[in-house]
């Protein structure tokens, strides 16, 4: 399969450094990244309930709607 992907300049520079160090093409680097990201056939991954952060706010007096607003407001103040 062929595809076109737009990457930020910082990622392109990091990708180029990686490909040079490994002596591989960009295409091979992307294939490796996809292989590492996509679960292998037959493998089962644990539930999100197994993640240590799951339920970390349980029992706290937190207004979830207000919490989401605060988090989204952080996105408006990017450097």
Biopython code that builds the backbone (N, CA, C, O; Angstrom):
import numpy as np
from Bio.PDB.StructureBuilder import StructureBuilder

atoms = [
    (1, "UNK", "N", (0.843, -1.175, 0.000)),
    (1, "UNK", "CA", (0.000, 0.000, 0.000)),
    (1, "UNK", "C", (0.886, 1.236, 0.000)),
    (1, "UNK", "O", (1.915, 1.274, 0.674)),
    (2, "UNK", "N", (0.493, 2.207, -0.733)),
    (2, "UNK", "CA", (1.187, 3.495, -0.733)),
    (2, "UNK", "C", (0.299, 4.511, -0.055)),
    (2, "UNK", "O", (-0.927, 4.444, -0.140)),
    (3, "UNK", "N", (0.938, 5.461, 0.626)),
    (3, "UNK", "CA", (0.171, 6.512, 1.285)),
    (3, "UNK", "C", (1.012, 7.773, 1.349)),
    (3, "UNK", "O", (2.236, 7.728, 1.221)),
    (4, "UNK", "N", (0.352, 8.879, 1.547)),
    (4, "UNK", "CA", (1.027, 10.165, 1.715)),
    (4, "UNK", "C", (0.684, 10.669, 3.108)),
    (4, "UNK", "O", (-0.481, 10.695, 3.504)),
    (5, "UNK", "N", (1.709, 11.065, 3.840)),
    (5, "UNK", "CA", (1.520, 11.549, 5.205)),
    (5, "UNK", "C", (2.263, 12.871, 5.349)),
    (5, "UNK", "O", (3.432, 12.976, 4.978)),
    (6, "UNK", "N", (1.587, 13.873, 5.884)),
    (6, "UNK", "CA", (2.232, 15.147, 6.176)),
    (6, "UNK", "C", (2.747, 15.106, 7.607)),
    (6, "UNK", "O", (1.990, 14.840, 8.542)),
    (7, "UNK", "N", (4.034, 15.370, 7.772)),
    (7, "UNK", "CA", (4.646, 15.381, 9.096)),
    (7, "UNK", "C", (5.231, 16.761, 9.367)),
    (7, "UNK", "O", (5.704, 17.428, 8.447)),
    (8, "UNK", "N", (5.201, 17.190, 10.626)),
    (8, "UNK", "CA", (5.860, 18.451, 10.969)),
    (8, "UNK", "C", (7.373, 18.328, 10.759)),
    (8, "UNK", "O", (7.929, 17.231, 10.793)),
    (9, "UNK", "N", (8.012, 19.448, 10.547)),
    (9, "UNK", "CA", (9.446, 19.471, 10.273)),
    (9, "UNK", "C", (10.259, 18.772, 11.364)),
    (9, "UNK", "O", (11.258, 18.115, 11.073)),
    (10, "UNK", "N", (9.827, 18.916, 12.623)),
    (10, "UNK", "CA", (10.562, 18.293, 13.726)),
    (10, "UNK", "C", (10.533, 16.767, 13.610)),
    (10, "UNK", "O", (11.531, 16.098, 13.880)),
    (11, "UNK", "N", (9.389, 16.228, 13.210)),
    (11, "UNK", "CA", (9.280, 14.779, 13.052)),
    (11, "UNK", "C", (10.080, 14.291, 11.855)),
    (11, "UNK", "O", (10.676, 13.214, 11.903)),
    (12, "UNK", "N", (10.100, 15.068, 10.785)),
    (12, "UNK", "CA", (10.892, 14.700, 9.613)),
    (12, "UNK", "C", (12.377, 14.673, 9.984)),
    (12, "UNK", "O", (13.103, 13.763, 9.583)),
    (13, "UNK", "N", (12.820, 15.661, 10.743)),
    (13, "UNK", "CA", (14.225, 15.700, 11.159)),
    (13, "UNK", "C", (14.560, 14.503, 12.044)),
    (13, "UNK", "O", (15.612, 13.885, 11.883)),
    (14, "UNK", "N", (13.674, 14.177, 12.971)),
    (14, "UNK", "CA", (13.897, 13.018, 13.840)),
    (14, "UNK", "C", (13.889, 11.728, 13.032)),
    (14, "UNK", "O", (14.698, 10.832, 13.273)),
    (15, "UNK", "N", (12.976, 11.637, 12.078)),
    (15, "UNK", "CA", (12.908, 10.458, 11.220)),
    (15, "UNK", "C", (14.185, 10.320, 10.392)),
    (15, "UNK", "O", (14.726, 9.222, 10.259)),
    (16, "UNK", "N", (14.663, 11.429, 9.839)),
    (16, "UNK", "CA", (15.902, 11.395, 9.058)),
    (16, "UNK", "C", (17.094, 10.969, 9.909)),
    (16, "UNK", "O", (17.942, 10.200, 9.455)),
    (17, "UNK", "N", (17.158, 11.466, 11.139)),
    (17, "UNK", "CA", (18.252, 11.077, 12.034)),
    (17, "UNK", "C", (18.180, 9.582, 12.335)),
    (17, "UNK", "O", (19.203, 8.898, 12.351)),
    (18, "UNK", "N", (16.975, 9.081, 12.571)),
    (18, "UNK", "CA", (16.800, 7.660, 12.851)),
    (18, "UNK", "C", (17.197, 6.809, 11.654)),
    (18, "UNK", "O", (17.907, 5.815, 11.806)),
    (19, "UNK", "N", (16.737, 7.198, 10.447)),
    (19, "UNK", "CA", (17.042, 6.400, 9.260)),
    (19, "UNK", "C", (18.539, 6.395, 8.963)),
    (19, "UNK", "O", (19.087, 5.388, 8.513)),
    (20, "UNK", "N", (19.184, 7.506, 9.215)),
    (20, "UNK", "CA", (20.632, 7.577, 8.993)),
    (20, "UNK", "C", (21.365, 6.674, 9.984)),
    (20, "UNK", "O", (22.278, 5.942, 9.603)),
    (21, "UNK", "N", (20.968, 6.725, 11.247)),
    (21, "UNK", "CA", (21.618, 5.915, 12.274)),
    (21, "UNK", "C", (21.397, 4.422, 12.026)),
    (21, "UNK", "O", (22.282, 3.607, 12.288)),
    (22, "UNK", "N", (20.217, 4.070, 11.523)),
    (22, "UNK", "CA", (19.886, 2.660, 11.291)),
    (22, "UNK", "C", (20.296, 2.179, 9.900)),
    (22, "UNK", "O", (20.330, 0.977, 9.636)),
    (23, "UNK", "N", (20.607, 3.124, 9.015)),
    (23, "UNK", "CA", (20.964, 2.757, 7.648)),
    (23, "UNK", "C", (19.787, 2.183, 6.873)),
    (23, "UNK", "O", (19.936, 1.227, 6.111)),
    (24, "UNK", "N", (18.614, 2.778, 7.078)),
    (24, "UNK", "CA", (17.398, 2.294, 6.424)),
    (24, "UNK", "C", (16.690, 3.451, 5.720)),
    (24, "UNK", "O", (17.014, 4.620, 5.931)),
    (25, "UNK", "N", (15.728, 3.102, 4.890)),
    (25, "UNK", "CA", (14.940, 4.124, 4.190)),
    (25, "UNK", "C", (13.854, 4.665, 5.111)),
    (25, "UNK", "O", (13.543, 4.076, 6.146)),
    (26, "UNK", "N", (13.288, 5.794, 4.714)),
    (26, "UNK", "CA", (12.148, 6.338, 5.463)),
    (26, "UNK", "C", (10.999, 5.342, 5.462)),
    (26, "UNK", "O", (10.336, 5.143, 6.480)),
    (27, "UNK", "N", (10.767, 4.715, 4.304)),
    (27, "UNK", "CA", (9.670, 3.754, 4.197)),
    (27, "UNK", "C", (9.850, 2.620, 5.207)),
    (27, "UNK", "O", (8.885, 2.207, 5.850)),
    (28, "UNK", "N", (11.072, 2.117, 5.349)),
    (28, "UNK", "CA", (11.318, 1.044, 6.307)),
    (28, "UNK", "C", (11.110, 1.525, 7.736)),
    (28, "UNK", "O", (10.592, 0.787, 8.574)),
    (29, "UNK", "N", (11.508, 2.753, 8.013)),
    (29, "UNK", "CA", (11.305, 3.303, 9.356)),
    (29, "UNK", "C", (9.817, 3.408, 9.672)),
    (29, "UNK", "O", (9.393, 3.102, 10.786)),
    (30, "UNK", "N", (9.025, 3.841, 8.695)),
    (30, "UNK", "CA", (7.585, 3.958, 8.907)),
    (30, "UNK", "C", (6.970, 2.570, 9.065)),
    (30, "UNK", "O", (6.092, 2.380, 9.907)),
    (31, "UNK", "N", (7.421, 1.591, 8.262)),
    (31, "UNK", "CA", (6.916, 0.213, 8.418)),
    (31, "UNK", "C", (7.199, -0.304, 9.827)),
    (31, "UNK", "O", (6.342, -0.940, 10.441)),
    (32, "UNK", "N", (8.395, -0.033, 10.337)),
    (32, "UNK", "CA", (8.747, -0.466, 11.690)),
    (32, "UNK", "C", (7.859, 0.204, 12.736)),
    (32, "UNK", "O", (7.412, -0.431, 13.691)),
    (33, "UNK", "N", (7.613, 1.493, 12.537)),
    (33, "UNK", "CA", (6.776, 2.224, 13.493)),
    (33, "UNK", "C", (5.348, 1.679, 13.493)),
    (33, "UNK", "O", (4.745, 1.512, 14.553)),
    (34, "UNK", "N", (4.815, 1.405, 12.315)),
    (34, "UNK", "CA", (3.463, 0.867, 12.226)),
    (34, "UNK", "C", (3.415, -0.526, 12.850)),
    (34, "UNK", "O", (2.471, -0.850, 13.569)),
    (35, "UNK", "N", (4.419, -1.342, 12.581)),
    (35, "UNK", "CA", (4.465, -2.686, 13.156)),
    (35, "UNK", "C", (4.509, -2.630, 14.681)),
    (35, "UNK", "O", (3.901, -3.466, 15.350)),
    (36, "UNK", "N", (5.214, -1.662, 15.227)),
    (36, "UNK", "CA", (5.299, -1.525, 16.681)),
    (36, "UNK", "C", (3.998, -0.984, 17.266)),
    (36, "UNK", "O", (3.659, -1.279, 18.412)),
    (37, "UNK", "N", (3.278, -0.203, 16.489)),
    (37, "UNK", "CA", (2.052, 0.431, 16.977)),
    (37, "UNK", "C", (0.833, -0.476, 16.884)),
    (37, "UNK", "O", (0.031, -0.542, 17.816)),
    (38, "UNK", "N", (0.696, -1.168, 15.772)),
    (38, "UNK", "CA", (-0.485, -1.988, 15.526)),
    (38, "UNK", "C", (-0.327, -3.331, 16.234)),
    (38, "UNK", "O", (0.697, -3.997, 16.078)),
    (39, "UNK", "N", (-1.327, -3.731, 17.008)),
    (39, "UNK", "CA", (-1.229, -5.022, 17.698)),
    (39, "UNK", "C", (-1.104, -6.173, 16.706)),
    (39, "UNK", "O", (-1.722, -6.166, 15.641)),
    (40, "UNK", "N", (-0.311, -7.138, 17.068)),
    (40, "UNK", "CA", (-0.147, -8.304, 16.205)),
    (40, "UNK", "C", (-1.411, -9.161, 16.256)),
    (40, "UNK", "O", (-2.115, -9.197, 17.264)),
    (41, "UNK", "N", (-1.678, -9.842, 15.158)),
    (41, "UNK", "CA", (-2.860, -10.694, 15.049)),
    (41, "UNK", "C", (-2.852, -11.720, 16.177)),
    (41, "UNK", "O", (-1.848, -12.392, 16.417)),
    (42, "UNK", "N", (-3.966, -11.828, 16.851)),
    (42, "UNK", "CA", (-4.082, -12.818, 17.903)),
    (42, "UNK", "C", (-3.698, -12.328, 19.283)),
    (42, "UNK", "O", (-4.059, -12.954, 20.280)),
    (43, "UNK", "N", (-2.984, -11.235, 19.365)),
    (43, "UNK", "CA", (-2.615, -10.699, 20.675)),
    (43, "UNK", "C", (-3.802, -9.988, 21.284)),
    (43, "UNK", "O", (-4.536, -9.286, 20.588)),
    (44, "UNK", "N", (-3.990, -10.160, 22.553)),
    (44, "UNK", "CA", (-5.052, -9.448, 23.260)),
    (44, "UNK", "C", (-4.411, -8.441, 24.185)),
    (44, "UNK", "O", (-3.454, -8.748, 24.897)),
    (45, "UNK", "N", (-4.933, -7.273, 24.168)),
    (45, "UNK", "CA", (-4.439, -6.236, 25.067)),
    (45, "UNK", "C", (-5.410, -6.099, 26.227)),
    (45, "UNK", "O", (-6.613, -6.315, 26.082)),
    (46, "UNK", "N", (-4.871, -5.742, 27.360)),
    (46, "UNK", "CA", (-5.695, -5.594, 28.549)),
    (46, "UNK", "C", (-6.708, -4.473, 28.402)),
    (46, "UNK", "O", (-6.585, -3.598, 27.545)),
    (47, "UNK", "N", (-7.675, -4.524, 29.232)),
    (47, "UNK", "CA", (-8.706, -3.510, 29.264)),
    (47, "UNK", "C", (-8.113, -2.210, 29.801)),
    (47, "UNK", "O", (-7.110, -2.220, 30.514)),
    (48, "UNK", "N", (-8.736, -1.110, 29.456)),
    (48, "UNK", "CA", (-8.304, 0.168, 30.027)),
    (48, "UNK", "C", (-8.475, 0.166, 31.540)),
    (48, "UNK", "O", (-7.816, 0.932, 32.243)),
    (49, "UNK", "N", (-9.342, -0.680, 32.035)),
    (49, "UNK", "CA", (-9.540, -0.788, 33.477)),
    (49, "UNK", "C", (-8.270, -1.270, 34.173)),
    (49, "UNK", "O", (-8.104, -1.066, 35.375)),
    (50, "UNK", "N", (-7.377, -1.907, 33.420)),
    (50, "UNK", "CA", (-6.120, -2.385, 33.982)),
    (50, "UNK", "C", (-5.058, -1.280, 34.057)),
    (50, "UNK", "O", (-4.017, -1.453, 34.692)),
    (51, "UNK", "N", (-5.330, -0.155, 33.409)),
    (51, "UNK", "CA", (-4.372, 0.950, 33.400)),
    (51, "UNK", "C", (-4.339, 1.600, 34.780)),
    (51, "UNK", "O", (-5.386, 1.790, 35.399)),
    (52, "UNK", "N", (-3.139, 1.945, 35.271)),
    (52, "UNK", "CA", (-3.039, 2.511, 36.615)),
    (52, "UNK", "C", (-3.799, 3.819, 36.817)),
    (52, "UNK", "O", (-4.154, 4.157, 37.946)),
    (53, "UNK", "N", (-4.054, 4.558, 35.736)),
    (53, "UNK", "CA", (-4.761, 5.827, 35.883)),
    (53, "UNK", "C", (-6.275, 5.643, 35.915)),
    (53, "UNK", "O", (-7.002, 6.568, 36.278)),
    (54, "UNK", "N", (-6.748, 4.473, 35.544)),
    (54, "UNK", "CA", (-8.188, 4.259, 35.500)),
    (54, "UNK", "C", (-8.773, 4.408, 36.902)),
    (54, "UNK", "O", (-8.328, 3.759, 37.849)),
    (55, "UNK", "N", (-9.775, 5.270, 37.015)),
    (55, "UNK", "CA", (-10.439, 5.481, 38.293)),
    (55, "UNK", "C", (-9.661, 6.321, 39.274)),
    (55, "UNK", "O", (-10.005, 6.366, 40.456)),
    (56, "UNK", "N", (-8.614, 6.991, 38.812)),
    (56, "UNK", "CA", (-7.766, 7.751, 39.733)),
    (56, "UNK", "C", (-8.486, 8.936, 40.366)),
    (56, "UNK", "O", (-8.055, 9.433, 41.406)),
    (57, "UNK", "N", (-9.569, 9.393, 39.760)),
    (57, "UNK", "CA", (-10.306, 10.510, 40.354)),
    (57, "UNK", "C", (-11.550, 10.047, 41.101)),
    (57, "UNK", "O", (-12.331, 10.858, 41.601)),
    (58, "UNK", "N", (-11.721, 8.730, 41.168)),
    (58, "UNK", "CA", (-12.892, 8.192, 41.870)),
    (58, "UNK", "C", (-12.841, 8.606, 43.340)),
    (58, "UNK", "O", (-11.804, 8.489, 43.993)),
    (59, "UNK", "N", (-13.939, 9.077, 43.836)),
    (59, "UNK", "CA", (-13.999, 9.486, 45.234)),
    (59, "UNK", "C", (-13.587, 10.930, 45.470)),
    (59, "UNK", "O", (-13.704, 11.429, 46.589)),
    (60, "UNK", "N", (-13.111, 11.603, 44.444)),
    (60, "UNK", "CA", (-12.728, 13.012, 44.582)),
    (60, "UNK", "C", (-13.911, 13.884, 44.186)),
    (60, "UNK", "O", (-14.682, 13.533, 43.293)),
    (61, "UNK", "N", (-14.045, 15.007, 44.849)),
    (61, "UNK", "CA", (-15.123, 15.942, 44.533)),
    (61, "UNK", "C", (-14.703, 16.786, 43.334)),
    (61, "UNK", "O", (-14.268, 17.928, 43.488)),
    (62, "UNK", "N", (-14.837, 16.211, 42.134)),
    (62, "UNK", "CA", (-14.420, 16.883, 40.910)),
    (62, "UNK", "C", (-15.623, 16.989, 39.980)),
    (62, "UNK", "O", (-16.306, 16.000, 39.714)),
    (63, "UNK", "N", (-15.873, 18.195, 39.493)),
    (63, "UNK", "CA", (-16.908, 18.399, 38.490)),
    (63, "UNK", "C", (-16.284, 18.048, 37.142)),
    (63, "UNK", "O", (-15.438, 18.788, 36.641)),
    (64, "UNK", "N", (-16.691, 16.932, 36.554)),
    (64, "UNK", "CA", (-16.045, 16.450, 35.335)),
    (64, "UNK", "C", (-16.178, 17.436, 34.179)),
    (64, "UNK", "O", (-15.250, 17.580, 33.383)),
    (65, "UNK", "N", (-17.312, 18.112, 34.076)),
    (65, "UNK", "CA", (-17.499, 19.078, 32.992)),
    (65, "UNK", "C", (-16.511, 20.234, 33.154)),
    (65, "UNK", "O", (-15.891, 20.663, 32.181)),
    (66, "UNK", "N", (-16.363, 20.735, 34.374)),
    (66, "UNK", "CA", (-15.416, 21.824, 34.632)),
    (66, "UNK", "C", (-13.981, 21.362, 34.381)),
    (66, "UNK", "O", (-13.167, 22.122, 33.858)),
    (67, "UNK", "N", (-13.674, 20.131, 34.748)),
    (67, "UNK", "CA", (-12.335, 19.591, 34.520)),
    (67, "UNK", "C", (-12.015, 19.543, 33.029)),
    (67, "UNK", "O", (-10.910, 19.892, 32.614)),
    (68, "UNK", "N", (-12.983, 19.112, 32.229)),
    (68, "UNK", "CA", (-12.783, 19.061, 30.784)),
    (68, "UNK", "C", (-12.592, 20.470, 30.230)),
    (68, "UNK", "O", (-11.749, 20.677, 29.357)),
    (69, "UNK", "N", (-13.346, 21.425, 30.714)),
    (69, "UNK", "CA", (-13.183, 22.826, 30.267)),
    (69, "UNK", "C", (-11.785, 23.339, 30.575)),
    (69, "UNK", "O", (-11.172, 24.014, 29.748)),
    (70, "UNK", "N", (-11.280, 23.022, 31.761)),
    (70, "UNK", "CA", (-9.927, 23.460, 32.132)),
    (70, "UNK", "C", (-8.879, 22.828, 31.219)),
    (70, "UNK", "O", (-7.953, 23.503, 30.770)),
    (71, "UNK", "N", (-9.026, 21.553, 30.950)),
    (71, "UNK", "CA", (-8.065, 20.873, 30.079)),
    (71, "UNK", "C", (-8.099, 21.446, 28.669)),
    (71, "UNK", "O", (-7.052, 21.657, 28.057)),
    (72, "UNK", "N", (-9.288, 21.697, 28.155)),
    (72, "UNK", "CA", (-9.403, 22.261, 26.807)),
    (72, "UNK", "C", (-8.859, 23.682, 26.752)),
    (72, "UNK", "O", (-8.316, 24.105, 25.732)),
    (73, "UNK", "N", (-9.006, 24.416, 27.845)),
    (73, "UNK", "CA", (-8.472, 25.785, 27.889)),
    (73, "UNK", "C", (-6.944, 25.760, 27.772)),
    (73, "UNK", "O", (-6.348, 26.686, 27.220)),
    (74, "UNK", "N", (-6.318, 24.715, 28.285)),
    (74, "UNK", "CA", (-4.859, 24.599, 28.165)),
    (74, "UNK", "C", (-4.444, 24.534, 26.709)),
    (74, "UNK", "O", (-3.376, 25.030, 26.348)),
    (75, "UNK", "N", (-5.277, 23.926, 25.861)),
    (75, "UNK", "CA", (-4.958, 23.802, 24.439)),
    (75, "UNK", "C", (-4.916, 25.162, 23.758)),
    (75, "UNK", "O", (-4.233, 25.326, 22.747)),
    (76, "UNK", "N", (-5.635, 26.134, 24.296)),
    (76, "UNK", "CA", (-5.658, 27.469, 23.708)),
    (76, "UNK", "C", (-4.407, 28.275, 24.045)),
    (76, "UNK", "O", (-4.177, 29.339, 23.470)),
    (77, "UNK", "N", (-3.608, 27.774, 24.965)),
    (77, "UNK", "CA", (-2.418, 28.509, 25.418)),
    (77, "UNK", "C", (-1.145, 27.753, 25.092)),
    (77, "UNK", "O", (-0.265, 27.600, 25.938)),
    (78, "UNK", "N", (-1.057, 27.289, 23.874)),
    (78, "UNK", "CA", (0.147, 26.561, 23.430)),
    (78, "UNK", "C", (1.279, 27.553, 23.229)),
    (78, "UNK", "O", (1.057, 28.705, 22.857)),
    (79, "UNK", "N", (2.495, 27.090, 23.480)),
    (79, "UNK", "CA", (3.654, 27.995, 23.257)),
    (79, "UNK", "C", (3.865, 28.291, 21.796)),
    (79, "UNK", "O", (4.785, 29.027, 21.442)),
]
sb = StructureBuilder()
sb.init_structure("model")
sb.init_model(0)
sb.init_chain("A")
sb.init_seg("    ")
for serial, (resi, resn, name, xyz) in enumerate(atoms, 1):
    if name == "N":
        sb.init_residue(resn, " ", resi, " ")
    sb.init_atom(name, np.array(xyz, "f"), 0.0, 1.0, " ", f" {name:<3s}", serial, name[0])
structure = sb.get_structure()
